[in-house]
Amino acid sequence: MNVLLVDDEDYVLDYLADEIVWSSFGITGVYRASSAEEALDIAGEIPVALVITDIRMPEISGLELLTSLRRQYPDIKVIMLSGYSEFEYAKKALQQGAVDYLLKPVTQEEVSTCLKKVFTLIENEKLHKENLSTASELMKLGITRMREHLLHDLLLGKRYSFEDLDRQLRTLHLPLVPDQSCMLALIRIETGTEYIKREDFELFSYALLNIAEEIIFGKIKEMPSLWSCKDSHRFVIIMLPLDTNVEQPELHKRIAALQQAVQIYMKRTVSILITRPFPFRNELHRQYQQALNVFWRSIGTRSGIVITMNETDGDEGLKPLTRLHQSPTISELMESGRWEDVTNKLELILEELDMPPFRTQQHLIEVVYYLFSNFSYIAHKQGDSFAEMIGNPSLLRDSFYFQSKDQIKEWALALIEQFKRSLHDNTPGRSHIIRQIHEFIERHLQEDVSLTRIGEHVYLHPVYLSRLYKKETGESLSSYITRTRMENAARLLTSTNKKVADIAKEVGYQKTQYFIHIFKEYYDCTPQSFRNR
């Protein structure tokens, strides 16, 4: 913080500058001015927290300086100095916003006492502003969440009377009325074969909505004008009210501009469906349901599409997939060990998804459920948990996890390979896999032998690998790795003269102290004691 001392007499400025221990009050800069005009110039160039000024100066008085400071820099605190004890001077200074009034000649103690009071006031005001800012942000966040919940409830069919809905719209500062004509925009953020986590989806949605706010309404306000929410299908839903300022053709142009902006600034494609105009309160739920149906049918698994819903959209029926249920099924092929035919069957199924009648989300989900059913049957028949094999709970919870046939192919081929290696090999007790694991650990004992690396080597998911190893050997994989390292360390201690630190690194421990700690737990003595036996 900086302080500015103002007096037309140099000895007063010298006294205040030299005798007060400004650093004890957190003051880093002490500036001087011999006139009110000079003081205003300094205040305009340097951030000043406090001004101590004489009340009587030539040309512009201290009271006039106080008035100017309060008008131009209302946060600056002002202490008045005067050689006059008349109460009227003090009264006038305090009325105009001075925080205190001191009579000359002032003592160091008087100034210090006054400064303590003033800086306490500054800190309290700063804290008050921070609290107000926090409260404002919380209120804005609360209103945003309440807006999202209201729109989500309305989309799912919750009904309100005209009066109740109007009251909620006004309370949430939303720029529309219940009987206003509106359109919905359903936006899907597309990621190709990449699966985005929920937190990443929230971040993408936030960026998209900021772009949409600026494009549709021309600027970003402190409280957004855009009314939006996210649904369970990972669509971003935007409500677009029609009025005399923004009519339907203009909204269509702005939505197209939004798609281009997302491509440029977010490096993502989006597909957007815009409904036809409808009366907000009475038609929202029906329009949303129809829009979902049309999106899945008309856009489906394609990307970067913008379409407008017509009156007849959603009336045509879905055509059934034919290759999916043709004999033999994938589970039958897997049971008989015909792995090449399993892969060919998968390719045939996915090829059909690429045909125009079947590029819909419904057909995509049908294929996913079919594969789930077949894979789950084979896993359970072998006494294994399919949920543990796939290792990703999102697949079980979210039927819209897959957005393209390429995602399905990547996931399914990896699982087929896993089944091929771990479930239908003829070697009794799967000893070939255990042998591969042991050989890998021996070769890489000095390196990272985590579950993930071992799983990559034997083409098994880490969770499933851990369960399989324990089932076949009766020992956890981590226990085996520790035992192997300790046995190798014991052999090196008794058969070589290598230092303990070198042995630690040779068996995979970069920190000698940690190696000693594990060794002592395992053999109940230190490595050196073990060597000296």
N, C-alpha and C positions, 0 to 999 in steps of 0.2 A: 504494500500500500504506500501511497505518497501523501505528503502533507504540504500545503502551501501557506506560507506566512506572509501577511500583507500589512505593511505599515510604512508611513512616509518618513519615519525616523530610523536610521540605521542601527542605533544602539539597541532599540527594542528587538529588531530582527536578529542582531548578533546574540543578544541574551537568550532569546527563545531557541535559536538554532544550536547554541553551544551548551546551554545549561540543562536542557531536557534530554534524558536518555531515550531517544526516539526508538532505538532498536528493541527496547523492552516492550514496546507496544506493537511490534510487528511492522514498524515503519521502515522502509528501505530507501526512500528518497525524500529529502527535505528541500523544497524550492522556496525562493524568496521573490517578492514583488514589492516595489516602492509606491505603486499606485493601483487603483482599481482597474484601470485600463490594461496595465501590464498583467495583472492577475487573471483577467478574462482571456487574454491571449494564451497564457500558460495553461489554463484550464481547458482551452480548446485543443491543445496539442498533447497534453499529458494526462493520463487518468489520475484524478485526484480524489481521495476519499474524504479529506478534511481540509477546511480553510479556517485559519485563525486570522481575523482581520480587525484593524482599528476601526472604530466607528466614525471618527472624524478625520477626513483626509481632503486635500485640495482637489478641486474640480468634481470628482465623483466620490461621494461619501461611502462609508462602509455599509450603511443601510441600503443605498442604491445598488452597491455591489451584491449585497445579500439578495435583493429582489431579482437581479439579473441571473445570479447563480441558480436560484430556485426555479426560474423560468426555463433556463437552458439546460441545467444539469441538476435535476431534482434529487438525485441520489447523494450529492455532495453535502456533507454536514458542515455547518458554519458555527464557529464560536466567536462572539463579539468581544472586543477589548475597548475600554473607555476610561478616561480620567474623570468622568463625570458620574456622580453617584445618584443623579436624579432618576427616580423610579420610571419616569416616562420613557427615557431612553431604553431601559431594559424591557419595559412593557412592549414598546414598539418593535424592538428587535425580536422578541419571542413571538409576537403576533405574526411577524413576517416569516417565521420559520427557523430562526436561530435555535440551536440546541442548548446553548448556555451563554452566559454573560459574565465576564470577569472585569473587575476594576483594576486599573493601573495604580501603582506598580504591582505586578503580579509576582508571587513567589513560586519557586520550583514546586513546592508541595501543592499549592492551589492548582497550578496547571496540570500536574500529574493526576490529582484527584478528578479534575474535570475530564481529562483524557480517558481515564478508566471508565467513567460513566458513558462517554461518547462511543468508545470502541465496544463496550458491552451492548449499547444500542445498535451499532452497526452489525455486530454478530447476530443479535436477535432478529434484526430485519432480514439479514441474509438467510437465516434458518427459516424464517417465516415464508420468504419467497420460495425456498427449496420445497417446503411443505406444500405450498400452494401449487407449485409446478408438479409435484408428485401427485397431489390430489387431482389436478387437472388431467394428467396422463391416465390415472386410474379411471377417472370418470369417462374419458374418451374411449379407453379400452373396454370399460363396462358397457357403454352404449353400443360400441361396435359388436361386442359379443351378443348383446340383447337383440340387435338388428339381425344378426346371423340366425339366432335361435327362432325369432319370429318368422323370418322368411322360410326357414327349414320346416317349421311347423305348418305353415300355410301350404307349402309344396306337398306335404304329406297328407293334406286334407283337413287340418284343423279349421273349424269354423268360428268366426266372430260376428257379432252383430255389427251393423254399419257404425254405430256410435262407439263401440268398444275398439274397433279397428282404427277408426279415425283418431281416437284419443291416443292409441299406441303410436300411430304414425307421427303425430305431432310431438309426443313425448320424446321420440327417438330422432327428431329433427329430419324426418324423411320427406323428400320433396314430391309427394303425391297424395291423392285422396282415394278413398275406397272404390269409387265408381269411375276412376280414371282409366283411359285406354292405355294398355301397356303391351310390351313384347318381352319374351324371355330369350336370353342367349345362353346356350349350353356350350361350355368350352372344355375341351379335353387337351391337357398338356401331354405331348407325346414324347416318348423316350426310346423308341425303337425296341431293341432287345434288352436294354438296361432297365432294371427295376429300381425305382427311386424309393427311398425310405420315407416314412411319414413326415419327418422333420424337413427333408429336402422338398417334399411336395408342398408343405406349408410355406417354405421359402420361395419356391417358384410361384405359388399362388399369390403371395404378397407382392412380388415384383410385377406379376401380370396385372393385378388389380390397380397398382399405382400407375402403370402405363395406361390402363383403360380409363382411369379417372381423368388423366390429363387429356386423352384423345377425345373422350365422349363429352366431358364438361369444360374442356379448355384450360383447366388449371387444377392443381392439387391444393385442396383446402385443409385447414387444421382438422375439421370434422368432415370426412368424405361425403360427397353427394351420392356416390355410387352405392347401391344396395345389393349386396351379394352374400353368398354362402357357398359352402362345399357340401356335396351330398355323399352318400355312402358308396357311390360308384366312381368317386374321384372326379366328378365334373365340378367345374367352377360355374356357378349359376349367377347370372347378372340380370336384375330387373331393369327394364328400360322403359321409363314412363314417356308417353307421347304427349307433347304439348305444342303450343304455337311457336315456341322457340326452336325446338328440335323435332322435326317431323320424320315420318318413316323412311323416305328415301335418303335423308341425311344420316340417319342412324345406321343404315346399311353401309354407307360409305365409311363411316367411322369404325364400324366393326371390321371391315376389310382392311382399313389402315391399322387397326389393332393387331391383326394377324401378321402384317408385314413388320410392324415394330417389334413384336415378340421374336420374329425370325432374326432381326438385325441385332437387337440388344440382349436377348436372352439365349440366342443361338439354339432355339427350340422351335419345332413346328407345333401348331395347334390346329385342331379341327373345331369348327364352330357351327352350330345349328341355331337359326333365329326363327322363332315362331311368328305366326301372323298376329296382328293386333287382336287383343281380347279385353273384355272388362275385367279389371284386376280382381276384385273381391269374389265374383261369382265363378270365374273360369280358371283361376290360377292352377288349382290341383289337376283338373282334367287336361289342361294344356301341357303341364309338366309331364304327366304320364304319357301322353301322346308323343311329346317331344323325345322322351327317352326311347320309345319304341321306334320312332322314325330315325333317330340317330344311329341306333344299333343296326337297323336294316339298311339305311341309305348310305351311311358313312362306314359303319362296320370297322374293319381292320385297316382301311385306307388311312392315309395321313395327309395333313395340310389341306383339308377340304373345308369350304364354307358354303353352306346351303341354307335356303329359306324354306320353311315348311309350308306346304299347300293344303288346301281344304281336303283333298282326297288322300293325303299321305297317311300311311298306317292302316289302310283298308285291305291291302293285299295280304294273302297268307304266306307263311314261310314254307319253303320246300325242304323236305327231309334229306339229310345226308344219306347216301346209298352205300358208300364203301365202308362206312364205320362198322356196320353190323353184318357185313358179308362174311361167310365162313371161309377159312378158319379165323377165329378171333385171335387177338394178340396174346391172351392168356393161354390159349390152346397151343400156340406156336412156342411160347416160352416153356410150357410144361414138357414139350417134346424136345426141347433143346435146339430148335431150328432158328438160331440167332440171326442168320442172314435174312431169313424170311420175315422175322420180327421187324428188322430195320426196313425191309421193302414194304411191309404192310403199313408201317408208320408213314413212309414217304407217300404212299398212295392216298392215305387219309388226309395228309397235309396238302397234297396237290388239289384235292377236291375243295379244300378251303379257299384256294386261289381262284376258283371259278366264280364268275359274277353273282350267281344266285346265293352263294354261300359266304360272301365276305361280310358277315354280320357278327356282332358280339355274341348273339345267341348260339350260332353254330360253333363259334370258338369255344364257348363254355361247354357245349355238348361234348366236344372232343376232349376237353380237359377232364370232365367227369367220367368219360369212358375210360381214359387212361388211368385215372385215379382208381376206378373200380377194378381194372385188370391188374394193375401193379399191387394194389392192396390185397387182392385175392392170393396172388403168388407169394407175397411176403408173409401173410398170415398162415398160409399152408406150410411154410417152412418154419413157423414158430417165431417169426421176427415182427418187430413193430414197424409198420410202414411210416408212421409219423417220425420215428427216430431216423429212419433211412433217409428221408427227404431233408431232415435237419432244418427246415424253415417253416415255423408255425404260420407265417403269413399266407403260405399256400393253402392251408386248411381253413383259415378264417376268411380270406378274401377271394371270392370267386372271380373278381376282376383283376387279379394279380397279373394274368397274361393279357397282353394287348395285341399280340401278333403271333402268326404261326411260327415265326423264327424263334420266338421265346419258348414256345411249346417244344419245338424240335430240339433246341439246346438242352432243355431240362430233361426231356424224355430219353434222348440218346445217352446222356450221362447215367441215368437210372438203369437203362437196359444193360449198359456195360457193367454197372455195379451188380445187377442181378446175375449176369453172365459169369462174373468172376467169383461171386461170393455165395450164390444160392444153388447153382446148377452144375457146379464142377463135381466130377465123380470121385475126386480124391477124398477118402474117408476123413471125417473130422476137420475138413478144410485145412489140413496140415500144411498144404502148399502156401497158403496165405500167411500162416504163422511163421513158416520158414522164411518167406520173403521179408517179413517184418523184422525178424531177428538178424538176417543178413544186412538189411539196411541200417539197423541200429549199430551193428559192429563196424560197418564201413564209415559211419558218420558220427561216431561217438564223441569226437572232438567238437562237433558242430551243433547246430540246432536240430534236435530230434523231437520236435513237437508233434502232437497228434496231427496237426494240419499237414506238415511235411510228409509224415509217414502215410497219411491218407491219400495224398496226391500220388505217392509212389505206387500204392496198391489199388488205386482207383476206388477208394471207399470214403464215404463221408466220415469226418472225425468222430461224430457221435456214434454212428453205427460201428465204426472200427473199434472204438473203446468197448462197446457192449459185446461185440463178437469175440474180441481177444479174451475178455474176462470169462465169457461163456465157455470158450475152448480150453483155456489154461487154468482157470480158477484164480488167476492173479491179475491185478490191474496192470495196464500197460506202463503207467508211470512208475509203479513199484518194480517192474521188470527192468526198466531203464536205470533206475537208481541202483538196483542190485547188480546189474552188469557193470556199471561204473565203479561201484565199491569193490567188486571182485577183481576188476582190472587194476584198480589202484593198489589193492593189497598185494597182488602179484608183482607189480612194479616196485613196491616198497621193499619186498623181500628178495627180489632177484636183480635189482639194479641199485646204483648209487646216485640216481637222479634226485635233484632237490624236490622237496614237497611241492613247491610252487609249480615246477615243471610237470610233475605228475598230475597236479590238479588240472592244468590246461590240457594235458593229453587225454584225460577222461571227460573233458567237457565243462570244467568249471573255470571261469575266467577270474573269479575272485577267490584267492587262497583261503581267506578266513571263512568264507561260506563253505568251501570244500572241507575244511577241518571240522566245522560244525556238523555237517552231514555225516562225515566219517565217524566222528565221536558218537553220534546218535546210533549209527549202524553197528559199530564194533565195540562201543563202550570204552574207547580209549582214543588218544590222539594218534595221528599218523606216525609221529616220531616214536611214541611209546610202542606202537605196533611193530615198527622196524627194529626196535631194540630188544624185543622179546627173545 
